C-alpha cells in the first residue's frame, strides 16, 4: 500500500512518518504550515484583525493572552514530557533516526494548492494520513487516494470536533474522555466515518497539560491503527457504529477558559485525592 503523510514538520510528526514507513510504502510527505501568519508581526496583526471582525476583539485578545502564556510557561514543559516519555524511547527502540529515512517531500502553506495536488497525483498514493493540519481538505485532494484521506484527531468525535480537543475535554471536566479518533475525511470538519477510537492511557493529571495529552492520545492509537491497516488491505475494514451522542465543535480557547480549566482540575484533584493515572 502506497502512502503519503501530510502534517507539520516537528519531532512528533517525524516519528509518525517513520511509523507509517514501517507499515506501508511511504511514497511521499507533504509538510504543511497553514499558520504562516505567525512568522511575522504583520501576519499576526492581519490574522488578528480578521478574527476580530468575525468574533470580536475581546475573544482575540483572550486567545492571544493564552498563546503567549502557554508559549512562555507551558509549552516547554509539555515538550519536555513529550521528548522524554514518547519520542526518545520510540527512536531508541527503532534503532535509527529520522534522517535515515528517504522519501520525496514538498512544503506548502495550504494542502489544496496546485503544487500539492500535482505532487500527490505524481506519487499516486493509495492512502493519505493527515495530522496537525488546520486546512480543510477539499474534494480534489480527498479524491486522489483510492482509500481516502485519514485523519488522526486528538479527541473523541463527534463530541469534540475542531481545535484543542484535549483542552475542551478538561474544561468540561470529562477527564475520562481524553481520547483519539482515526477517521476518514468527508465534506464536514472532523465528521467522517470513524475506524479507530479509544481513550488515552497513563495520563497524569497532576503533570500533563492538554498539549502533551493530545500527542499521547495519538501515540496510544498506533497499535489499533496498525490493525486497521491490515484489515484495510484485506478488505475487511468497517467503520465503527455511530454513537447516539451530542456533537460539539470547538475553536481556540482563551486565557479566561484556561484559568477556569485549571481551577476545575485543581478542585477535582483535591476532592478525589487523585494520584493514579487515568
SVG drawing of the C-alpha trace seen along z (x, -y; Angstrom):
<svg xmlns="http://www.w3.org/2000/svg" viewBox="-28 -44 48 54">
<polyline fill="none" stroke="black" stroke-width="0.4" points="0.0,0.0 1.5,-3.3 1.0,-6.1 1.6,-9.9 1.7,-11.7 0.6,-15.3 1.4,-17.2 3.6,-19.8 7.4,-19.3 8.1,-18.6 9.7,-15.8 6.4,-14.0 5.2,-14.1 8.6,-12.8 8.1,-9.8 4.7,-9.2 6.2,-9.3 8.7,-6.6 5.9,-4.5 4.0,-4.8 7.1,-3.9 7.4,-0.7 3.9,0.5 3.3,-0.9 5.3,-2.0 5.9,-5.7 5.5,-7.4 6.0,-11.0 5.4,-13.6 3.8,-17.0 5.0,-19.3 2.1,-21.8 2.4,-25.1 -1.0,-26.7 0.0,-29.1 2.5,-31.1 0.8,-34.2 2.8,-33.6 6.1,-34.2 5.8,-38.0 4.3,-40.7 2.3,-41.9 1.0,-38.4 0.0,-38.2 -1.7,-41.6 -3.6,-40.8 -4.8,-37.4 -5.8,-39.0 -7.9,-41.7 -9.5,-39.1 -10.6,-37.1 -11.6,-40.2 -14.0,-41.2 -15.6,-37.7 -15.5,-37.0 -14.9,-40.4 -11.8,-42.0 -12.3,-40.6 -12.1,-37.0 -9.0,-37.6 -7.2,-39.4 -8.3,-36.5 -6.8,-34.0 -3.6,-36.0 -3.0,-36.2 -3.3,-32.4 -1.0,-31.9 1.8,-34.0 1.3,-32.4 1.4,-28.9 4.5,-29.7 6.4,-31.0 5.1,-28.8 3.5,-25.6 4.9,-24.6 8.5,-24.0 7.4,-21.7 5.0,-19.8 7.6,-19.4 10.0,-18.0 7.5,-15.3 6.8,-14.5 10.5,-14.0 11.3,-12.0 8.2,-9.8 7.4,-9.2 9.8,-10.5 13.2,-9.4 12.0,-6.0 10.5,-5.4 13.7,-6.1 15.8,-4.2 13.5,-1.2 13.5,-1.6 17.3,-1.7 17.5,-4.5 16.8,-8.2 14.6,-10.2 17.4,-11.3 17.8,-7.6 14.5,-7.8 14.5,-8.7 11.3,-9.8 10.0,-12.6 8.8,-15.6 7.4,-19.1 6.3,-22.0 3.2,-24.2 1.1,-26.6 -2.1,-25.0 -2.8,-21.4 -5.3,-22.3 -2.8,-24.2 -2.0,-23.0 1.6,-22.2 0.3,-19.7 -2.3,-18.2 0.4,-17.8 2.8,-16.1 0.1,-13.7 -1.1,-12.8 2.6,-12.1 3.3,-9.7 -0.2,-8.2 -0.8,-7.1 -3.4,-4.5 -4.0,-6.3 -3.2,-9.7 -2.6,-10.2 -3.1,-13.6 -2.3,-15.2 -1.5,-18.6 -3.0,-20.5 -5.5,-23.3 -6.5,-23.3 -9.9,-21.9 -9.2,-19.1 -11.2,-19.8 -12.8,-17.3 -9.9,-17.3 -7.3,-16.2 -9.7,-13.7 -10.4,-12.1 -6.8,-11.3 -6.1,-8.2 -8.1,-5.1 -8.8,-4.6 -9.3,-8.2 -7.6,-10.7 -7.5,-9.5 -7.1,-12.0 -5.6,-11.4 -7.8,-13.5 -6.7,-14.1 -10.2,-13.9 -13.4,-12.0 -15.8,-12.5 -18.5,-13.6 -18.3,-15.2 -15.0,-17.1 -14.6,-18.1 -12.5,-21.1 -9.5,-22.5 -7.8,-21.8 -10.0,-18.8 -7.9,-17.8 -8.3,-21.3 -12.0,-21.4 -12.3,-17.9 -10.5,-19.1 -12.5,-22.3 -15.8,-20.3 -14.4,-18.1 -14.8,-15.0 -11.5,-13.5 -12.4,-10.0 -12.9,-11.1 -9.4,-12.2 -9.3,-10.2 -8.3,-9.7 -10.3,-9.2 -8.9,-7.9 -11.4,-8.9 -11.8,-9.2 -12.3,-12.8 -15.5,-13.9 -17.2,-17.3 -17.5,-18.3 -14.8,-19.1 -13.9,-16.0 -17.2,-14.4 -16.1,-11.4 -16.5,-7.7 -14.5,-6.7 -12.5,-3.5 -10.4,-3.6 -11.3,-5.2 -10.2,-4.9 -9.0,-6.6 -5.6,-8.0 -3.7,-5.8 -1.4,-6.7 -2.3,-10.4 -1.1,-12.0 -3.4,-15.0 -1.0,-16.4 1.7,-16.9 0.4,-16.6 -1.2,-19.5 -3.5,-19.4 -0.8,-19.6 1.0,-16.5 -2.3,-14.7 -3.2,-15.2 0.1,-13.8 -0.1,-10.9 -3.6,-10.0 -2.4,-9.8 0.6,-7.7 -1.8,-5.3 -3.8,-4.8 -0.9,-3.4 -1.5,0.3 -5.1,0.2 -4.4,-1.9 -1.8,0.7 -4.5,3.4 -6.9,1.3 -4.3,1.0 -4.1,4.8 -7.9,5.0 -8.0,2.3 -5.6,4.2 -7.6,7.4 -10.9,5.7 -12.3,6.4 -12.4,2.8 -15.6,1.4 -16.4,-1.9 -17.3,-1.9 -21.1,-2.1 -22.4,-5.6 -22.9,-6.7 -26.0,-8.5 -24.3,-11.4 -24.3,-15.1 -22.0,-16.6 -19.6,-19.5 -17.4,-21.9 -14.7,-23.8 -12.2,-26.6 -9.2,-28.4 -9.5,-28.8 -8.6,-32.0 -6.7,-32.7 -10.0,-33.0 -11.0,-29.5 -7.5,-28.2 -7.8,-29.7 -11.2,-28.2 -10.0,-24.8 -7.0,-24.8 -9.2,-25.7 -11.7,-23.0 -8.9,-20.5 -7.4,-21.5 -10.7,-21.1 -11.2,-17.7 -7.7,-16.5 -8.1,-17.9 -11.6,-16.4 -10.8,-12.9 -7.2,-13.0 -6.2,-11.7 -2.7,-10.2 -3.2,-7.4 -3.1,-7.8 -6.3,-7.9"/>
</svg>
